[in-house]
Amino acid sequence: MWRTHPVEVLFNSGTTHSFISARLVKTLRLVSTSRHSQLNIALANEKVANYLELFIDCLILIHGHDFLADLYKFQLIEFDIILGMDQLCKHQAHIDCLKWKVTFTGPKGERVVHREKPLEGGVRLITAFNAHKLLSRGREGFLCNVLETKAPKPSLKDIPIVQGFLDMFLEEILGML
């Protein structure tokens, strides 16, 4: 939670720095610190992005405990904040993937535990409307066509119009199916 505004946070041990979405910066009318610090990031598409806007000592509330984080402004789509290794180490975070929890050490040395429920059913489905909205925002999407491979091979006998003319088909044609 950002002060009194709920936010989506990703705890990401795969990033070295922490980020705040440009959308959240605009929504909360945040002003970056006068201290600019250039950060060059190698993106997955092999391009390098430069980031200059740094927000120092941003107050993040996790289960009633205040945590301060330094966040670079970044064009995030799905999350409002990404806490990377810089902040995870600063707050002595322990990520327990098996139990779906992250444990922090609070400012007074107290233990703060955040638990997330796993997704039910394993696969997250979205509506066509939501998919269109995400794609229009620049998200990448994949369309899959799934076929059952264990189903029995179709036979000419399974085609209604052909059933009456089975004696007209040669053995060679039947063997091709």
Secondary structure, 3 states (H helix, E strand, C coil): CECCECCCEEECCCCCCCEEEHHHHHHHCCCCCCCCCCEEEECCCCCEEEECCEEEEEEEEECCEEEEEEEEEECCCCCCEEECHHHHHHCCCEEECCCCEEEEECCCCCEEEEECCCCCCCCCCCCHHHHHHHHHCCCCCCCCCCCCCCCCCCCHHHCHHHHCCHHHCCHHHHHCC
